[in-house]
Amino acid sequence: MRLALTPGQQADCTVAADLLAGLAVGAVLADKAYDTDAVVAEISRSGTAVVVPSKRSRHTTRALDQNLYADRDKVERFFNRLKQYRRLATRYEKAAASFLAFVHCAAIFVWILYIVNTP
């Protein structure tokens, strides 16, 4: 898992290529915000399946594997669990490095709890 911190006014899709670099996966699941030509080209270039719904403004839409796209819910639940930590939700740390460090700690904690509670 990789996490990156972006400024509030910057689109998340601008760091998608960095997060995907060197990652060997079968498919990339993302929401419509990541439906940019650059992100889709980067995913396709690596031979990975693109499971990103097309924006309304696209003239030609891509086919979407609904079963695979439904797994994106797991990622959404992960971020919702992270937001339950008051320190993250209210951003106690003002320095970006400190905040990202705590995000990493919380992500590890959520992952450990998931492993412990999975049969």
C-alpha positions as CSV (number, residue, x, y, z in Angstrom):
1,M,0.0,0.0,0.0
2,R,1.2,3.5,-0.8
3,L,-0.1,6.8,0.6
4,A,0.7,10.3,-0.6
5,L,-0.2,13.6,0.8
6,T,-1.3,16.4,-1.5
7,P,-2.2,20.0,-0.9
8,G,-6.0,20.5,-0.4
9,Q,-6.2,22.5,-3.7
10,Q,-4.4,20.0,-5.8
11,A,-6.2,17.2,-7.6
12,D,-5.4,13.7,-6.4
13,C,-4.9,12.4,-9.9
14,T,-1.7,14.4,-10.3
15,V,0.2,12.0,-8.0
16,A,-1.4,8.8,-9.4
17,A,1.5,8.0,-11.7
18,D,4.0,8.2,-8.9
19,L,1.9,5.9,-6.7
20,L,1.5,3.4,-9.5
21,A,5.1,3.4,-10.6
22,G,6.7,-0.1,-10.3
23,L,3.5,-1.6,-8.9
24,A,2.7,-5.1,-10.3
25,V,-1.1,-5.5,-10.0
26,G,-3.8,-7.1,-12.2
27,A,-6.1,-4.1,-12.2
28,V,-6.3,-0.5,-11.0
29,L,-9.7,0.4,-9.4
30,A,-10.4,4.1,-9.1
31,D,-13.3,6.6,-9.2
32,K,-14.2,9.1,-11.9
33,A,-11.7,11.6,-10.5
34,Y,-8.9,9.5,-11.9
35,D,-10.4,9.3,-15.5
36,T,-7.7,11.5,-17.1
37,D,-5.9,10.7,-20.3
38,A,-2.5,10.7,-18.5
39,V,-3.6,8.3,-15.7
40,V,-5.4,5.9,-18.0
41,A,-2.4,5.9,-20.4
42,E,0.0,5.2,-17.6
43,I,-2.1,2.3,-16.3
44,S,-2.5,0.8,-19.8
45,R,1.2,1.2,-20.6
46,S,2.0,-1.1,-17.7
47,G,-0.4,-3.8,-19.1
48,T,-2.8,-3.4,-16.2
49,A,-6.6,-3.5,-16.5
50,V,-8.2,0.0,-16.2
51,V,-11.3,-0.2,-14.0
52,V,-12.2,3.5,-13.9
53,P,-15.6,4.7,-14.8
54,S,-15.7,7.3,-17.6
55,K,-16.6,10.9,-16.9
56,R,-19.7,12.3,-18.5
57,S,-17.6,14.6,-20.6
58,R,-15.8,11.7,-22.4
59,H,-17.0,11.2,-25.9
60,T,-16.1,7.5,-26.0
61,T,-16.7,5.6,-22.8
62,R,-14.7,2.6,-21.6
63,A,-16.3,-0.7,-20.7
64,L,-16.4,-1.2,-16.9
65,D,-16.2,-4.5,-15.1
66,Q,-18.9,-3.9,-12.4
67,N,-17.9,-6.9,-10.3
68,L,-14.3,-5.7,-10.1
69,Y,-15.3,-2.1,-9.6
70,A,-17.5,-3.2,-6.6
71,D,-14.2,-4.1,-4.8
72,R,-13.4,-0.4,-4.6
73,D,-15.7,-0.4,-1.6
74,K,-12.9,-1.9,0.4
75,V,-10.7,1.1,-0.2
76,E,-13.5,3.5,0.7
77,R,-14.1,1.6,3.9
78,F,-10.3,1.8,4.7
79,F,-10.3,5.6,4.4
80,N,-13.5,5.8,6.4
81,R,-11.8,3.9,9.2
82,L,-8.8,6.2,9.0
83,K,-11.1,9.2,9.4
84,Q,-12.4,7.8,12.7
85,Y,-9.1,8.8,14.3
86,R,-9.8,12.2,15.6
87,R,-6.2,13.2,15.2
88,L,-6.5,12.6,11.5
89,A,-9.9,14.0,11.0
90,T,-9.0,17.3,12.7
91,R,-5.4,17.3,11.5
92,Y,-3.6,18.0,14.8
93,E,-0.2,17.9,13.1
94,K,0.4,21.0,11.1
95,A,3.6,19.9,9.4
96,A,3.0,17.7,6.4
97,A,5.7,15.2,7.3
98,S,4.3,14.7,10.8
99,F,0.7,14.3,9.5
100,L,1.8,11.8,6.8
101,A,3.7,9.8,9.5
102,F,0.6,9.6,11.6
103,V,-1.4,8.5,8.6
104,H,1.0,5.7,8.0
105,C,0.8,4.7,11.7
106,A,-3.0,4.7,11.6
107,A,-3.0,2.7,8.3
108,I,-0.8,0.1,9.9
109,F,-3.1,-0.1,12.9
110,V,-6.2,-0.5,10.7
111,W,-4.4,-3.2,8.7
112,I,-3.4,-5.1,11.8
113,L,-7.0,-4.9,13.1
114,Y,-8.3,-6.2,9.8
115,I,-5.8,-9.2,9.8
116,V,-6.8,-10.0,13.4
117,N,-10.5,-9.9,12.7
118,T,-10.4,-11.8,9.4
119,P,-11.2,-15.5,9.8
